[in-house]
Amino acid sequence: MSHDGELPAAVGTGCESEKQNLDSFRFTVTANPDGHISDVRRIHSEFNSYVDLFHLRESARDLNGYYAGKYDPTTVHEEIAERALFLAHLTGDYPASFLGDFPARIFYLLTHSVHLFASTLRIKLAEALIVLVDTQLIIFDEALPLFMELQTLDDKEITEMIYQQIVFTTTEYHGLLFTNRKFQNVMFSILENERGRRAERVLVTLWQLYQKKLWFDERTANAICNACYHPTERVSTTALSFLLLENDNKKQMIEDDRDHDDSDCNAVDEDHDDGSQLLHPIYLRKSLPNPSSERSNVTYYSPLNHLIDKQEFVETLFRSLQCCTSEVKTLTLKLTARLVGLHQLTLLGFYPFVQKYIQSRKQDAINVLEAVVQACHDKVPRNVIEPLFKEIVNQFVNESSPQEVITAGLNAVREICIRMPLVTPAICHSLGNICI
């Protein structure tokens, strides 16, 4: 066996006399597995030798990361990857005991040494792992934590390969409730207990499976929603962003895998640099949400509609809003308001809290106005909404405000009147019929 991935002519019957690389030789073995047992055993032995050499050399590296003696790690890595992929594709042609601890060694390499391999070699080892899962030499739910870890390597090809494998497997077991619950339990445990990027990848995967309606159930919906309280800010921000997405933007955000330090996460109480600039007219003219669009739109399948205890969830979210960092305050404000309006919940402390941010010169005043509008419904008492209503008029609808700011204020006033037809007429009358 040479060290460039080529194999001398196999001794079994029917082999060509010229050298063949491992990829082409694999098809030859598949056509006649019994005739190439000795060759496969030899390649398996070489794989074990290279893996042992790899571990030996890595353990002998000095403090500066240098190897002792003559050693080319790239060559060894290539030999391991080539043989790993070759053997993985042949596992279905031989008894499970034929290759011994081969599946365990692949699992160990990817778990403990994957960061030492180049991207092309990681891909081959990941593909070998997927093949072993397909042939059930490695159990899918046991491989799930490793799948999530591999998706944190910032390798798009590996991420897409693993995602497709997860979708394929969950689709295959879609009707088997017990099996799917086993898979879900693994994912939920990682999301709840992990603090790193693996938890974020689990959240993204859960969201994708939920959107594809493969895991379109109450447990998955509540796991996604509860991630809003995750101690890792990146995970909580991702959950908040997913729950606030519109239908036509959901797929795009998943595909783009946006940076979660997006400008949409600016603080509610952060002013412009000079403290005096007004909101850009484009944002001020932004249309405010329809009063009952989410309740009436039967095509909207938000996890928010599957919350087990909606009131408890929104109260917990509101408590986190009052003490959360500026990075996620806007997102938390929006989600709190959406929940209150969507389910017509009672959260009386929300309205005086948000009133503090009703200022036309604030950087994200339009976000605050949208939150106010969404949180209004007929079950909100007049004495709670009236101070907030008047504050909007005083801050936005006055002679010193530019036309764009007045328009934004009047739009908000009109939308509140639409949502609260039994309460707002009396308030409007006390303000001199400002909202006509």
N, C-alpha and C positions, 0 to 999 in steps of 0.2 A: 504494500500500500504506500503510495507516495503521499507527500504532505501538501500537494496542491489540489486535493479533492478528487483525484483520479484513481480508478480501481483497475488493476490488471485483469486480464480476461479471467472470468470465473471458471472454476474447474468443472462445474456441472454441465450436463449435456445441453446442447442447443445454444451455447454462448459464442459470440463472435471472438475472433482471435485478437482484434485490436483493443486498445484501452478504451474504457467507457467511463464517463463521469458518473457520479452517484445518482444524479437525477434520472439519466436514461437507464442506468442499470436497475433502478427501482422498478421500472415497468417490466423489465426482463424477469426479475424475481417474482413479481406479482403474477405473471403469466405461468410460472412454473415454480411455486414456492418450495415444493418438496425437493426439487433438483438443486436448490441453492442454499440448503440449510447450513453447510459448512462456511459458505461465504458470509452469510448473515451473522453467524456466530463470530466469525473473525472480525467483522465490522463492529459488532457489539463489544468485543474484547478491546478493540482499538478505542472505541468511545470511552470505555471505563478507564483505559490507560491515560488518555488525554485529560479526562476529568480529574483523575488522581494527580497528574502532573500539574494541572492548573491549581488545585488546592495546595499542593506542596509548595509551589513557587510563590503563591500569594501569601502564604503564611511565613515565608522566608524573606519578604521584602523588608528593607531597612527603614529607618525612620523618615528618610527622604523620599521613600516610595520607589527606590531603585532595586532591581533584581540582581542577585549574585550570579556571576558566571554568564555564559552565553544563553540567552533565552529571549525568544521573540513571542510575546504574548498574543500579538495579532494572529500569527499562524496557528497557535494552539486554539484560540477562540474560534477561528474559522473551521478547524477540523472538528471541534466539538459541535458547532452548529450544523455543519453539513451532515454529520453522522446522526445527530439527534433527529433531524427532519427525516432522514432516510429511514431510520428505525421506527419512528412514530407512524409513518405511513404503512409500514408492514405489520403493525401489531394485529391488524384484523386477519392476517393470513396465517398466523401461528397461535398456538395456545397461550393463555395469559402468563403461564409460568415460563414460557420459552425465553423471554427477555429479562427475567428475574426482577431486579430492583430498578430497571430502566425508568419507569414512570416516576418513582420516588426521587431519582437523581435529577430528572428534569425539573420536578417541583422544587427541589432544594436549590438548584442553580438559579431559578427565577426568583426564589424567595430571598436568597442571601447574597447573590453575586451579580444580579442583573445590571447594576449600575457600572460594573466594570467592563461591560460589553459595548461595542459600537452599535449604532442604531440598526444596521442591516442584520447583525447577528442576533440582536434582541428579537427582531421580527421573526427570524427562523425558529428561535426557541419558543416564542409565543405561539407560533403556528403549530409547533410540535405539541405544545400543551393542549391546544384546541383539538387536535386530532386525537390525543389520548382521552380527552373528555368525551368526544364523539363516540369513541369505541368503549367508553365506560370503564377504562382502566384507571381513570381518575374520576371520582364522583363530582358531579357538577356543583352541588352545594358546598363541598369541601374546597372547590377551586374558586368559588365566588370571591372570598377575601383577596386572593391573589389576583384575580381579574381586576378588582377595584384598584389594587396597588399598582398594577402595570399601567393603568390609565392615568396615573399621576406622573408618568415619565415625560410628558409633553411630546409624545410621539404620535402624531395624528394617525399614522397607518396602523399602529398597534391599537390605539383607542377605537378606531373604526372596526378593526377586525374583531376585537373583543365585544364591542357593542352588537355587532351582527350575530355573534355566537350567542349572546344572552337573549337577544330577540328570538333567534331560532329555537333555542331550548325552551324558553317560556311559552312560545307558540305551540311547540310540540306537546307540552304538558298543560296546555291552557285549561282543559276540562277536568284535570285531576286536582281537586281542591287540596287534598292532604299534601301532595308533592309541592304545589305552589306555596302552601303555607310554610313548608320547610325552607324554601328559597327565600320567602319574605322574611322569615325570622332571622336568617343570616344577615340580610340587608338592613333590617331595622336595628339589629344589635350593633352593627358597625356604625350606622348613623347616630345612634344614641351614645355610644361609648367612645368613639374615636374623636380626636381633636384636630387631625391634620387634613390633608387634601383628599385622603381616601374617603372621608365622610362626605366631602363635597361631591366626589364622583358618584358615590352611592345616591346622593340626592338628585343629581342630574339624571342618573339611570332610572330611578324611581319615577321621575317626572316624565321621561320619555316613554316608559312602559305604561304609565297612566294615560298619556295622550294617545297612545296606540290602542288603548282599551284592552291591553293584555292583563294588566293589573288594575282594572277599573273597579275598585272596591273601597269600602269605608276604611279599612285598615291602612291601605296605601295613601288615601287622601289625608287621613289624620297624621300619618307619619310625615308627609310633606308639610302640612300646616304646622306641626309641632317643631319642625326644624327652624321656624322663625325665632325660637328661644334658644337655639344652639349656642353654646359658649364661644364657639369660634365665629368671629364676626363675618368672615368670608362665607361661611355656610349659611348663617342667618340672613345675610344680604341676598344670597342666591335664592333662598326660599321666598323672601319677600318679593323679589323681582319676578319670580315665576308666577306667584299668586296675583300680581298686579298686571300681568301681560294681557293684552287684547288678543283675540283669536288669531288675527292675521300676523301677529308678531311672534307667537310662541315658537314656531318651528325655526324662524330665522335666528332667534336668540340661542337656541340649543345648538344649531349648526355653527354659528359664529363663536360660541363659547366665550362671550364677551368678558373683558376685564371687569371685575365686580367693584372696582373703585370708580364707577361711572359717574359722570357729572350729574346724573339724576339723584345721586345720594348726597347732594349738598345739604348743609344744615338748614333747618327751618329758620333759625335766628341769625343767619349770617348775612351781613349787609354787603353791598357792593364795595369795591375798594375805596372809592371816594365818599361813600356813605350818602350820596345824593342822587345817583343815577336812577332813572325810572326803569321799570321793566320794558323790555323790547316790545314794540307794538305787535309783533307776530304772536308772541305768547299771550299777550293780553286779549287778542282776538280769537284765541283758541276756543273752540266750542266746548262748553261744559257738558257733563254727562247727562244722558237722558234719565228722567226720574225713575223709570222702572225697567230700564233696558235689560239688566241682568236677571230680574225676576221673570220677565216676560219672554226672554230669548231662550227657547227650548234647546237651541244648539250650543249653548254655553255650558260646558261641563267642568266648571271650576271645582277644585277640591273644597273650596269654601262652602259649597252646597252639601257636602257630606260630613261636616263637622258633627261630632257626637254631642258636645256641650258648647253650643255657640256663645252663650252668655258668659260662661267661665273663660272661654278662649279670648273673647274681646276684652274682658276685664283684665286678664293677665297681660294682653298685648298693650292695653292702655297704661298699666303700671310700668311696663318696660319702656313705653314712650316717654314717660316723665323722667327717666333716669338713663336712657340709652345715649350712646355717644352721637356726636353730630353726623357721623358718617351714614347712619341708618335712620336718622330721625324723620326725614321726609318720607321714606318708604313706609316706616311704621305708622306715621300719621295717615298716609293714604289708605293703607290696609285697614286701619281701625275705622276710618270713616266709611270705607266700602262695606265692611261687615255690619256696621250699625244700620246703614241704609238698606243693604241687601236683605237682611233678616228682620228689619225694624226692631232692633234691640234698644234697650234702655241703658244709656250710659251718660247720666246727667253731668258728670264731671268733665266730659270731653268738651262741651261747648264753652264754658269759661276758660278752659285751658287753651283752646285754639284761638280764643278772642285776643289773647296777648300778641298773636302774630298777625293780626289783621292790620297791616300797614302797607299803603300803596308803594312805598319806597323800598320795601324789602325785596331781596333778590328773587325769592320764589313765592311772591304773593299769589301768583296764579295757582300754585299747588295748594296753598292754604284755602283759597276760594273754592277750588274743586272739592277739597275735603269737607268744607262746610256744607256745600250743596249736597254731596252724597250722604252726609250724616243726618240730613233733615227728612223727617217723615211725620205723619199725623199723630203719632204717639208721643212726640216731644212736647212737653208743656209750654205754653206761651211764655210764662215768666222765665223760662230757661233760654229760649231762642231769641226773645225780644232784645236783650242787651247786645247779642251778637249781630242781630239784624241791623240795629241802629249803628253799631260800630262800622259795619260795611258801608253804610250810607255816608257816615261822617268822614270816613277815610278816603272813599273813592268818588263819591258823588258830591262834589263841591266846586265852587267857582275857581279855586286855585289849581285844580287838577287838569292835566292835559286831556284832550278828547279821548285818547285811547284808554286812559285810566278810568274815566267816567263810563265809557262803554263796558269795560270789564266789570265795574261795580254794578251797573244796571243789569247786565246779563246774569250776574249772580243773584241779584234781588229777584229778577223774574223767575229764575229756576227754583228758588226757595218758595216763591208764591205758588208755583205749579205743584210742588211736592207737599205743601202744607196749606191747602185751600181753606181749611176751617179756622186757621190760626192767623195767617198773615194779613187778611183784610183789615182787621182791627189795628194791627201794627202799622200798616201802610197809612191808615187814616190818621193815626197819631203823628205821622211824619209829614202830613200834608199831601197825601196821595202821590208820593214820589214815584211809586211803581204803577204806571198806568198800563 
